[in-house]
């Protein structure tokens, strides 16, 4: 699956995008846990990705994905959108 990071999420992950190969469908919550483990050390001066994910909204294939139990597949695109403009 493709993960796209925006704003503070991009800074915390240290990348704009990454591909996460999935052998089977998993939940958004499980994807978040994998991302936190993969990016456990933020770039200098940036917050931990776990902290950013906790405040973020998500789009799954361009549609709001508020439920962490939503199932994602290898073909999914997940956008991570932290609060903008202090919101």
URMOGI-V308195 format. One record per residue. N is the residue number from 1. RES is the residue in three letters. OMEGA is omega as a letter, one per 40 degrees, with the letter a starting at -180 (999 if undefined). D_FIRST is the distance of its C-alpha to the first C-alpha in Angstrom with 2 decimals. Layout:
N,RES,OMEGA,D_FIRST ; N,RES,OMEGA,D_FIRST
//
This chain:
1,UNK,a,0.00 ; 2,UNK,i,3.77 ; 3,UNK,i,6.57 ; 4,UNK,a,9.94 ; 5,UNK,i,13.10 ; 6,UNK,i,16.49 ; 7,UNK,a,20.05 ; 8,UNK,i,20.77 ; 9,UNK,i,17.16 ; 10,UNK,a,16.84 ; 11,UNK,a,20.15 ; 12,UNK,i,19.39 ; 13,UNK,a,16.18 ; 14,UNK,a,18.00 ; 15,UNK,i,15.32 ; 16,UNK,a,14.13 ; 17,UNK,i,10.48 ; 18,UNK,i,8.41 ; 19,UNK,i,5.58 ; 20,UNK,i,5.09 ; 21,UNK,i,5.92 ; 22,UNK,i,6.81 ; 23,UNK,a,10.22 ; 24,UNK,i,10.87 ; 25,UNK,i,10.10 ; 26,UNK,a,10.74 ; 27,UNK,i,12.15 ; 28,UNK,i,11.37 ; 29,UNK,i,14.28 ; 30,UNK,i,12.96 ; 31,UNK,i,9.82 ; 32,UNK,i,12.59 ; 33,UNK,i,14.70 ; 34,UNK,a,12.39 ; 35,UNK,i,12.13 ; 36,UNK,i,15.89 ; 37,UNK,a,16.64 ; 38,UNK,a,14.82 ; 39,UNK,a,16.66 ; 40,UNK,i,19.85 ; 41,UNK,a,22.12 ; 42,UNK,i,21.87 ; 43,UNK,a,23.38 ; 44,UNK,i,27.13 ; 45,UNK,a,28.19 ; 46,UNK,i,24.87 ; 47,UNK,i,24.20 ; 48,UNK,a,21.97 ; 49,UNK,i,18.37 ; 50,UNK,i,19.24 ; 51,UNK,i,22.03 ; 52,UNK,a,20.02 ; 53,UNK,a,17.34 ; 54,UNK,a,20.37 ; 55,UNK,a,21.67 ; 56,UNK,i,18.59 ; 57,UNK,a,17.59 ; 58,UNK,i,14.12 ; 59,UNK,i,13.04 ; 60,UNK,a,10.56 ; 61,UNK,i,10.44 ; 62,UNK,a,13.63 ; 63,UNK,i,15.43 ; 64,UNK,a,16.70 ; 65,UNK,a,15.16 ; 66,UNK,a,18.07 ; 67,UNK,i,17.79 ; 68,UNK,i,16.08 ; 69,UNK,i,16.45 ; 70,UNK,a,14.13 ; 71,UNK,i,11.89 ; 72,UNK,i,8.13 ; 73,UNK,i,6.62 ; 74,UNK,a,4.34 ; 75,UNK,a,5.19 ; 76,UNK,i,5.03 ; 77,UNK,a,5.90 ; 78,UNK,i,7.65 ; 79,UNK,i,10.85 ; 80,UNK,a,13.13 ; 81,UNK,i,16.70 ; 82,UNK,i,19.56 ; 83,UNK,i,23.05 ; 84,UNK,i,24.63 ; 85,UNK,i,28.33 ; 86,UNK,a,29.05 ; 87,UNK,999,27.93
//
